[in-house]
Amino acid sequence: MSFVAELEPRPLWQHFDELLTIPRPSKHEERARSYVIGVAERKGLRHREDAIGNVVVEKPASPGKEGAPTVVLQAHLDMVTEKNAGTVHDFDKDPIVPRRDGDWVRATGTTLGADNGIGAATLLAVLEADDLVHGPLELLFTVDEETGLTGALDLDPATLGLRGRLLLNLDSEEEGSVTIGCAGGSTSRLTLPLESAPAPNGTAALDVRLSGLKGGHSGMEIHLQRGNASKLLARVLFAAAQQTPFHLASFQGGNKHNAIPREAAARVVVPTASRDAFEAAAEQEIAAIAAEIRPADPDVKLEIANLDADAAPRRVWTVAASRQALDLLNALPHGVLTMSYDIAGLVETSTNLATVTSAEDSLAILMSTRSSVASGMRATRRRLRAIAELAGAELAETEGYPGWKPDLASPLLARFQQVHQRLTGKDAEILAVHAGLECGILREKLPGMHAISFGPVITGAHSPDEGVKIDSVGRFWELLKAVLGELAGDEGHG
C-alpha cells in the first residue's frame, strides 16, 4: 500500500492504489478483470463477461429507488504503457510506482494509468459503497480502448445483458466540463498501379526530402492547419513538373494512420540538362509554401541531394505515370472539411492523408477520415472513392467506428447541468472531441442510449508526464454521487 491509499475519498483512491500494482497493458487486462470480478463476488453482486473480456457488474437500486431508470457507468481497464528513456520497467509484470508532486499524483518514469484507472477505481468504489442513493446500476468495464477501441467494438450486449439507456462515461480529463460528442473514424486505402521502365540515360538521380513540420494527432490537432509533408512534397514536385518533365522512382511519407505526416521523401530522375531548372522550380514553390504556413509550421525545409551511381534507381515510373501519381496526391483532400453547426469551434468532419508508400509498379495511399456525423463520413468516403476511380486507383475501405453527434437537447445533459449548477453555481462547459470515444460505439450497439462523459483533471495522458490532480478527484466523486441521486429521483441529494 502506498500513500495513494490514504488520499480522500479513500475508497476510490484505495482501488486506484490496487490498480497501480496490477499490470494492465492493452489486450492484457486479465489480472485487472480478475480484480474487478473478485470485488463483485465479495459483495455478492452478479457479473457477466463477454468473449473479448468486457465485464458488467449489476448493482441493485438503493431501497425505494427500484423504479428509477437503469444507469450504465463505464470506464476502460487498459492503460497506455510509455516510459522515459533510461527507466527500467516491464509493464507486463512490474507495478506502477506512484509519487506525490505537490497537488498531483504522478508515476516514476512511466505513465500513471490515471487514464482510465481513476474511472475504473470510481466504478469499483460505487460497487462497494453502501451509502449512495441510486437506481439500478450496470457497471461496465471495457478492455483495449487505447489501441483501437476494440473492446467496445466487439462488445456483445446480449451476453452482457445491458438494459440501461443512460450512460455515464468516466473517461474525460477536464473538470468543469461535460463531453457530449466525438468523431467516428474509418480508413480508405488507395492503390494506384503505375507503369515503370528502366531509368533513361543522360539523367541525374535526386533525393528530395521535405521535413521540419510539427505533425500532430490527426483528430485533436487537425484544426491547427499544420502542414502535411506528403501533400506539400507532392505540391512541390507538381510545380517542378510544370518546368521540366521527370521520372519519379519512389515516394514515401507518414507512418501512422492517426498522425499528420511530418516528413516525406521522393527519389526523382531528371534530364541532366534540366537538373538546375528542377531545383529552381522546387525551391520557388517551397518558398511560397513556407510563407503560407509560417504561423503554424515555421520550420519547413526542402533538401535536394544528388544520388551517387550506386544509389540511383534502376527503374522509374514513366513520365506519364509520375504525373498520374502526383495528380492523385494533389487531388486528395487533407484537413478540416466541415465545422460543427452545433458547437462553435468543433471540427465535424476531416480527413488525413496519413501514409504514402511506393513499390516499383504502384503507389499506396492511406486516408484516415473522422466525422461526428454519419452522413458526413459517408459523403467523404464517397468523395475519396470518386477521386480513386477518376485516377484509376483501386480502393479498399475499413468499416471503422461510429461517431457521436452532439445532442444539446439531451435530457441526460439537462439533468447533469442541473446538478452541476447546484454544486458549483455554474453550468459545465459543453465539449465534443474530434477523436474516437467509446460512447459513440456503445450508443450504436444500444439504440436509444443517451450519454455524457466527465471526469477529474488529468494531464499528460499517454506520456510519463501524466498526472491526476488530487483535489479534483474528490469534487468529481461528489459530482458523480449527486448525478446518481438526481437520476434516481432524489433531487436534493448531494
C-alpha positions as CSV (number, residue, x, y, z in Angstrom):
1,M,0.0,0.0,0.0
2,S,1.3,3.4,-0.9
3,F,0.4,7.0,0.1
4,V,-2.3,6.9,-2.6
5,A,-4.5,4.7,-0.4
6,E,-4.6,7.4,2.3
7,L,-6.0,10.1,0.0
8,E,-9.6,11.2,0.0
9,P,-12.1,9.9,-1.0
10,R,-10.4,6.9,0.5
11,P,-12.5,4.0,-1.1
12,L,-11.8,5.4,-4.6
13,W,-8.1,6.0,-4.0
14,Q,-7.6,2.6,-2.4
15,H,-8.9,0.9,-5.5
16,F,-6.7,3.1,-7.7
17,D,-3.7,2.1,-5.5
18,E,-4.5,-1.5,-6.0
19,L,-4.8,-1.0,-9.8
20,L,-1.3,0.6,-9.7
21,T,0.0,-2.8,-8.7
22,I,-1.8,-4.7,-11.4
23,P,-0.2,-4.8,-14.9
24,R,-2.9,-3.9,-17.4
25,P,-1.5,-3.0,-20.8
26,S,-3.9,-3.0,-23.7
27,K,-5.0,-6.5,-24.7
28,H,-3.6,-7.9,-21.4
29,E,-6.2,-6.8,-18.8
30,E,-6.7,-10.3,-17.4
31,R,-5.5,-9.5,-13.9
32,A,-7.4,-6.3,-13.7
33,R,-10.5,-8.1,-14.9
34,S,-10.0,-10.7,-12.2
35,Y,-9.7,-7.9,-9.6
36,V,-13.0,-6.5,-10.7
37,I,-14.7,-9.8,-10.5
38,G,-13.2,-10.5,-7.1
39,V,-14.6,-7.3,-5.7
40,A,-18.0,-8.1,-7.2
41,E,-18.0,-11.6,-5.8
42,R,-17.0,-10.3,-2.4
43,K,-20.1,-8.0,-2.4
44,G,-22.3,-10.8,-3.7
45,L,-23.1,-9.0,-7.0
46,R,-23.9,-10.6,-10.2
47,H,-21.4,-10.2,-13.0
48,R,-21.1,-11.2,-16.7
49,E,-18.3,-11.3,-19.1
50,D,-18.3,-11.4,-22.9
51,A,-15.9,-13.2,-25.3
52,I,-13.5,-10.3,-25.7
53,G,-13.2,-9.7,-21.9
54,N,-15.6,-6.8,-21.2
55,V,-17.2,-7.2,-17.7
56,V,-20.6,-5.9,-16.4
57,V,-21.4,-5.9,-12.7
58,E,-25.0,-5.3,-11.7
59,K,-25.7,-3.4,-8.5
60,P,-29.4,-3.3,-7.3
61,A,-31.0,0.1,-6.6
62,S,-31.0,1.7,-3.2
63,P,-34.1,0.9,-1.1
64,G,-37.1,2.8,-2.6
65,K,-35.3,3.6,-5.9
66,E,-36.0,0.3,-7.7
67,G,-38.3,2.0,-10.2
68,A,-35.6,4.5,-11.3
69,P,-34.1,4.1,-14.8
70,T,-31.1,1.8,-15.1
71,V,-27.8,3.8,-15.4
72,V,-24.7,2.4,-17.0
73,L,-21.4,3.6,-15.5
74,Q,-18.5,2.9,-17.8
75,A,-14.6,3.0,-17.8
76,H,-11.9,1.1,-19.6
77,L,-9.4,-1.2,-17.8
78,D,-6.3,-0.9,-20.0
79,M,-3.7,1.8,-19.9
80,V,-1.1,3.3,-22.2
81,T,2.4,1.9,-21.5
82,E,5.1,4.6,-22.1
83,K,8.3,5.2,-20.1
84,N,11.2,7.7,-20.1
85,A,14.4,6.7,-21.7
86,G,16.6,5.0,-19.1
87,T,13.6,3.9,-17.0
88,V,13.7,0.2,-16.2
89,H,10.2,-1.0,-16.2
90,D,8.4,-4.1,-17.5
91,F,4.7,-3.2,-18.0
92,D,3.8,-6.9,-18.2
93,K,4.8,-7.6,-14.6
94,D,6.1,-4.5,-12.7
95,P,3.8,-2.3,-10.6
96,I,3.5,1.4,-11.3
97,V,5.4,3.4,-8.7
98,P,3.4,6.5,-7.7
99,R,4.9,9.7,-6.4
100,R,3.3,12.8,-5.0
101,D,4.2,16.1,-6.8
102,G,2.5,18.8,-4.8
103,D,-1.2,18.6,-5.6
104,W,-0.7,15.9,-8.1
105,V,-0.2,12.1,-8.2
106,R,2.3,11.1,-10.9
107,A,4.3,7.9,-11.7
108,T,8.1,7.4,-11.5
109,G,9.4,7.5,-15.1
110,T,6.3,5.9,-16.6
111,T,2.7,6.6,-17.5
112,L,0.5,6.6,-14.4
113,G,-2.6,4.9,-15.9
114,A,-5.0,7.5,-14.4
115,D,-6.4,7.3,-17.9
116,N,-8.7,5.4,-17.3
117,G,-7.6,3.9,-13.9
118,I,-9.3,6.7,-12.0
119,G,-12.5,5.9,-13.9
120,A,-12.2,2.2,-13.2
121,A,-11.4,2.8,-9.5
122,T,-14.5,5.1,-9.3
123,L,-16.7,2.3,-10.6
124,L,-15.2,-0.1,-8.0
125,A,-15.9,2.5,-5.2
126,V,-19.5,2.8,-6.4
127,L,-19.7,-1.0,-6.5
128,E,-18.6,-1.3,-2.8
129,A,-20.4,1.7,-1.4
130,D,-23.4,1.1,0.9
131,D,-24.3,4.7,1.4
132,L,-25.1,6.0,-2.1
133,V,-28.5,6.9,-3.4
134,H,-29.0,5.4,-6.9
135,G,-31.3,3.5,-9.1
136,P,-30.3,0.1,-10.7
137,L,-26.7,0.3,-11.9
138,E,-24.7,-1.6,-14.6
139,L,-21.0,-1.0,-14.1
140,L,-19.3,-1.7,-17.4
141,F,-15.5,-2.3,-17.6
142,T,-14.3,-2.4,-21.2
143,V,-10.9,-3.6,-22.5
144,D,-8.4,-2.5,-25.1
145,E,-9.7,1.1,-25.5
146,E,-6.2,2.6,-26.1
147,T,-5.2,0.6,-29.2
148,G,-8.3,0.8,-31.3
149,L,-11.5,0.8,-29.1
150,T,-11.7,-2.9,-29.9
151,G,-13.3,-3.8,-26.5
152,A,-16.3,-1.6,-27.3
153,L,-16.3,-2.5,-31.0
154,D,-16.5,-6.3,-30.1
155,L,-18.8,-5.8,-27.1
156,D,-21.7,-8.3,-27.0
157,P,-24.7,-6.6,-25.5
158,A,-26.7,-9.8,-25.4
159,T,-24.1,-11.7,-23.4
160,L,-23.6,-8.8,-21.1
161,G,-27.4,-8.3,-20.7
162,L,-27.1,-4.5,-20.8
163,R,-30.5,-2.8,-20.2
164,G,-29.6,0.7,-19.2
165,R,-30.1,3.6,-21.7
166,L,-28.4,6.3,-19.6
167,L,-24.6,6.1,-20.0
168,L,-22.1,7.9,-17.7
169,N,-18.7,7.5,-19.2
170,L,-15.9,8.4,-16.8
171,D,-13.1,8.8,-19.3
172,S,-12.8,12.6,-19.5
173,E,-9.9,14.7,-18.3
174,E,-11.2,18.2,-17.6
175,E,-13.0,19.5,-14.6
176,G,-16.0,21.8,-15.0
177,S,-16.9,20.4,-18.4
178,V,-19.0,17.6,-19.9
179,T,-18.4,15.9,-23.2
180,I,-21.4,15.2,-25.4
181,G,-19.9,14.1,-28.7
182,C,-17.0,12.6,-30.6
183,A,-15.9,11.7,-34.0
184,G,-16.2,8.3,-35.7
185,G,-13.3,7.1,-37.8
186,S,-12.6,5.0,-40.9
187,T,-9.7,4.5,-43.3
188,S,-9.6,4.2,-47.1
189,R,-6.6,2.7,-48.9
190,L,-6.0,3.7,-52.5
191,T,-3.6,1.6,-54.6
192,L,-2.6,3.2,-57.9
193,P,-0.9,0.9,-60.5
194,L,1.9,2.7,-62.3
195,E,3.9,1.8,-65.4
196,S,7.6,1.5,-64.8
197,A,10.6,1.4,-67.2
198,P,14.4,1.3,-67.0
199,A,15.9,4.6,-65.9
200,P,16.9,6.5,-69.0
201,N,20.5,7.6,-69.9
202,G,21.6,11.2,-69.6
203,T,19.8,11.8,-66.3
204,A,20.6,12.8,-62.7
205,A,19.1,11.0,-59.8
206,L,18.0,13.2,-56.9
207,D,16.8,12.6,-53.3
208,V,14.1,15.2,-52.4
209,R,13.1,15.5,-48.8
210,L,10.6,17.7,-47.0
211,S,10.9,18.0,-43.2
212,G,10.7,20.3,-40.2
213,L,6.9,20.1,-39.7
214,K,5.3,19.7,-36.4
215,G,2.8,17.0,-37.4
216,G,0.4,16.0,-34.5
217,H,-2.7,14.0,-33.8
218,S,-4.9,13.8,-36.9
219,G,-8.0,14.3,-34.8
220,M,-7.2,16.6,-31.9
221,E,-4.8,18.8,-33.8
222,I,-6.2,18.8,-37.4
223,H,-7.8,22.2,-36.9
224,L,-4.3,23.8,-36.3
225,Q,-3.7,23.6,-40.1
226,R,-0.2,22.3,-39.7
227,G,1.5,21.2,-42.9
228,N,1.1,17.6,-44.3
229,A,4.6,16.6,-45.5
230,S,3.2,14.3,-48.2
231,K,0.8,16.8,-49.6
232,L,3.4,19.6,-49.6
233,L,6.1,17.5,-51.2
234,A,3.6,16.4,-53.9
235,R,2.8,20.1,-54.5
236,V,6.5,20.9,-54.8
237,L,7.0,18.1,-57.3
238,F,3.9,19.1,-59.2
239,A,5.2,22.6,-59.6
240,A,8.6,21.4,-60.7
241,A,6.9,19.2,-63.3
242,Q,5.5,22.3,-65.0
243,Q,9.0,23.4,-65.7
244,T,10.6,20.1,-66.8
245,P,9.4,16.5,-67.2
246,F,11.0,14.0,-64.8
247,H,10.6,10.4,-63.6
248,L,9.6,9.5,-60.0
249,A,11.2,6.4,-58.7
250,S,9.6,6.4,-55.2
251,F,7.5,8.4,-52.8
252,Q,7.3,7.8,-49.0
253,G,5.5,9.9,-46.3
254,G,4.0,9.4,-42.9
255,N,3.9,6.2,-40.8
256,K,0.7,6.2,-38.7
257,H,-3.0,6.4,-39.6
258,N,-3.7,8.9,-36.7
259,A,-0.7,11.2,-37.2
260,I,-0.2,14.1,-39.6
261,P,2.9,13.3,-41.6
262,R,5.9,15.4,-40.6
263,E,8.4,14.2,-43.2
264,A,8.2,12.9,-46.8
265,A,10.8,11.9,-49.3
266,A,10.9,11.1,-53.1
267,R,13.5,9.9,-55.5
268,V,13.5,11.7,-58.8
269,V,15.3,11.2,-62.1
270,V,15.6,14.3,-64.3
271,P,17.4,15.0,-67.5
272,T,20.9,16.2,-66.6
273,A,20.5,19.4,-68.5
274,S,17.3,20.1,-66.6
275,R,18.6,19.5,-63.1
276,D,19.1,23.2,-62.2
277,A,15.7,24.1,-63.6
278,F,14.0,21.4,-61.5
279,E,15.7,22.6,-58.3
280,A,14.9,26.2,-59.0
281,A,11.2,25.4,-59.5
282,A,11.1,23.3,-56.4
283,E,12.8,26.0,-54.3
284,Q,10.4,28.6,-55.6
285,E,7.4,26.5,-54.6
286,I,8.8,25.6,-51.1
287,A,9.4,29.3,-50.5
288,A,5.8,30.1,-51.3
289,I,4.6,27.2,-49.0
290,A,6.8,28.4,-46.2
291,A,5.3,31.9,-46.4
292,E,1.8,30.4,-46.4
293,I,2.2,28.1,-43.4
294,R,4.7,30.0,-41.3
295,P,2.2,30.8,-38.4
296,A,1.5,27.1,-38.0
297,D,4.8,25.5,-39.2
298,P,7.7,27.9,-39.3
299,D,10.5,25.3,-39.8
300,V,9.5,23.6,-43.0
301,K,12.5,22.9,-45.2
302,L,13.3,21.1,-48.5
303,E,16.5,19.3,-49.2
304,I,17.6,18.1,-52.7
305,A,20.7,15.9,-52.9
306,N,22.4,14.1,-55.7
307,L,22.4,10.3,-55.5
308,D,25.6,8.6,-56.4
309,A,25.6,5.9,-59.1
310,D,25.3,3.0,-56.6
311,A,22.2,4.5,-55.0
312,A,20.5,5.7,-58.2
313,P,17.3,3.8,-59.1
314,R,17.5,1.3,-61.9
315,R,13.8,1.5,-62.7
316,V,11.5,4.5,-62.6
317,W,7.9,5.3,-63.3
318,T,7.3,6.7,-66.8
319,V,6.8,10.5,-67.1
320,A,3.1,9.9,-67.6
321,A,2.8,7.6,-64.6
322,S,4.8,10.0,-62.5
323,R,2.3,12.7,-63.4
324,Q,-0.5,10.4,-62.6
325,A,0.8,9.8,-59.1
326,L,1.3,13.5,-58.5
327,D,-2.2,14.3,-59.8
328,L,-3.7,11.8,-57.3
329,L,-1.7,13.1,-54.4
330,N,-2.6,16.7,-55.2
331,A,-6.3,15.9,-55.7
332,L,-6.8,14.1,-52.5
333,P,-8.2,16.3,-49.7
334,H,-6.4,16.8,-46.3
335,G,-7.5,18.7,-43.3
336,V,-10.8,20.1,-41.9
337,L,-13.7,19.6,-44.3
338,T,-16.7,20.9,-42.2
339,M,-17.1,22.5,-38.8
340,S,-20.0,21.7,-36.4
341,Y,-23.2,23.7,-36.7
342,D,-24.0,22.9,-33.0
343,I,-20.8,23.6,-31.1
344,A,-18.6,26.6,-32.0
345,G,-15.0,25.7,-32.9
346,L,-15.6,21.9,-33.2
347,V,-14.4,20.1,-36.2
348,E,-17.2,18.0,-37.6
349,T,-15.5,16.2,-40.5
350,S,-11.9,15.9,-41.5
351,T,-9.6,13.6,-43.4
352,N,-5.9,13.0,-43.1
353,L,-3.6,11.9,-46.0
354,A,-1.8,9.7,-43.5
355,T,0.7,7.5,-45.2
356,V,2.2,7.1,-48.7
357,T,4.3,4.1,-49.7
358,S,5.5,3.1,-53.1
359,A,6.7,0.0,-54.9
360,E,8.2,-0.4,-58.3
361,D,4.8,-0.6,-60.0
362,S,2.3,1.0,-57.6
363,L,1.6,3.8,-55.1
364,A,-0.4,3.1,-51.9
365,I,-2.1,5.9,-50.0
366,L,-3.9,5.6,-46.7
367,M,-6.6,8.2,-45.9
368,S,-7.9,8.4,-42.3
369,T,-11.4,10.1,-42.1
370,R,-13.2,11.3,-39.0
371,S,-16.7,12.7,-38.5
372,S,-19.2,13.0,-35.7
373,V,-22.0,12.8,-38.2
374,A,-22.6,9.6,-40.1
375,S,-23.8,11.3,-43.2
376,G,-20.6,13.4,-43.3
377,M,-18.5,10.3,-43.0
378,R,-20.4,8.6,-45.9
379,A,-20.1,11.7,-48.1
380,T,-16.3,11.9,-47.5
381,R,-15.8,8.2,-48.3
382,R,-17.8,8.7,-51.5
383,R,-15.6,11.6,-52.4
384,L,-12.4,9.6,-51.9
385,R,-13.9,6.7,-54.0
386,A,-14.8,9.1,-56.8
387,I,-11.2,10.5,-56.8
388,A,-9.8,7.0,-56.8
389,E,-12.0,5.9,-59.8
390,L,-11.1,9.1,-61.7
391,A,-7.4,8.3,-61.1
392,G,-7.6,4.6,-62.0
393,A,-6.8,3.5,-58.4
394,E,-8.2,0.6,-56.5
395,L,-9.9,1.5,-53.2
396,A,-10.4,-0.6,-50.0
397,E,-12.3,0.7,-47.0
398,T,-12.5,-0.3,-43.4
399,E,-15.8,-0.4,-41.6
400,G,-14.5,1.9,-38.9
401,Y,-16.3,3.0,-35.8
402,P,-19.2,5.3,-35.3
403,G,-19.2,8.9,-34.2
404,W,-21.4,10.5,-31.5
405,K,-23.3,13.5,-32.8
406,P,-23.7,16.2,-30.0
407,D,-27.3,16.5,-28.8
408,L,-27.8,19.7,-26.9
409,A,-31.4,18.8,-26.2
410,S,-30.4,15.5,-24.4
411,P,-32.5,15.1,-21.2
412,L,-29.4,13.5,-19.6
413,L,-27.3,16.5,-20.3
414,A,-30.1,18.7,-18.8
415,R,-30.2,16.7,-15.6
416,F,-26.4,16.8,-15.3
417,Q,-26.3,20.5,-15.8
418,Q,-28.9,20.9,-13.0
419,V,-26.7,19.0,-10.6
420,H,-23.5,20.9,-11.7
421,Q,-25.2,24.2,-11.3
422,R,-26.4,23.2,-7.8
423,L,-23.0,22.1,-6.7
424,T,-20.8,24.7,-8.4
425,G,-23.0,27.6,-9.1
426,K,-22.5,27.4,-12.9
427,D,-23.1,25.2,-15.9
428,A,-20.4,22.8,-17.1
429,E,-18.7,23.8,-20.3
430,I,-20.1,21.6,-23.1
431,L,-17.4,19.9,-25.1
432,A,-17.1,17.5,-28.0
433,V,-13.8,16.0,-29.3
434,H,-12.7,15.2,-32.8
435,A,-11.4,11.8,-31.8
436,G,-12.9,8.4,-31.0
437,L,-14.6,7.7,-27.7
438,E,-16.3,4.5,-26.6
439,C,-19.6,6.4,-26.2
440,G,-20.2,6.5,-29.9
441,I,-19.8,2.8,-30.3
442,L,-21.9,1.9,-27.2
443,R,-24.7,4.2,-28.4
444,E,-24.8,2.4,-31.8
445,K,-24.8,-1.0,-30.1
446,L,-27.5,0.1,-27.6
447,P,-30.1,2.1,-29.6
448,G,-31.8,4.9,-27.7
449,M,-29.0,5.4,-25.3
450,H,-28.2,8.9,-24.0
451,A,-24.6,9.5,-22.9
452,I,-22.3,12.1,-21.3
453,S,-18.7,11.9,-20.3
454,F,-17.0,13.7,-17.4
455,G,-14.1,13.2,-15.0
456,P,-11.4,14.8,-12.8
457,V,-8.3,16.8,-14.0
458,I,-5.8,14.5,-15.8
459,T,-2.9,16.0,-17.8
460,G,-0.1,14.5,-19.9
461,A,-2.1,11.3,-20.6
462,H,-0.3,8.7,-22.7
463,S,3.1,10.1,-21.6
464,P,5.4,9.7,-18.5
465,D,4.3,13.3,-17.6
466,E,0.8,12.0,-16.8
467,G,-0.7,13.3,-13.6
468,V,-4.1,13.4,-11.8
469,K,-4.9,16.5,-9.6
470,I,-5.8,15.2,-6.2
471,D,-8.5,17.6,-5.0
472,S,-10.3,17.4,-8.4
473,V,-10.9,13.7,-7.8
474,G,-12.8,14.5,-4.6
475,R,-15.0,17.0,-6.4
476,F,-15.6,14.5,-9.3
477,W,-16.7,11.9,-6.7
478,E,-19.2,14.3,-5.1
479,L,-20.5,15.3,-8.6
480,L,-21.0,11.7,-9.6
481,K,-22.8,10.8,-6.4
482,A,-25.1,13.8,-6.9
483,V,-25.8,12.8,-10.5
484,L,-26.7,9.3,-9.5
485,G,-29.0,10.7,-6.9
486,E,-30.6,13.0,-9.4
487,L,-31.2,10.2,-11.9
488,A,-32.8,8.1,-9.1
489,G,-35.3,10.9,-8.4
490,D,-33.6,12.1,-5.3
491,E,-33.2,15.8,-6.4
492,G,-32.0,17.0,-3.1
493,H,-29.1,14.5,-2.9
494,G,-25.6,15.9,-2.9
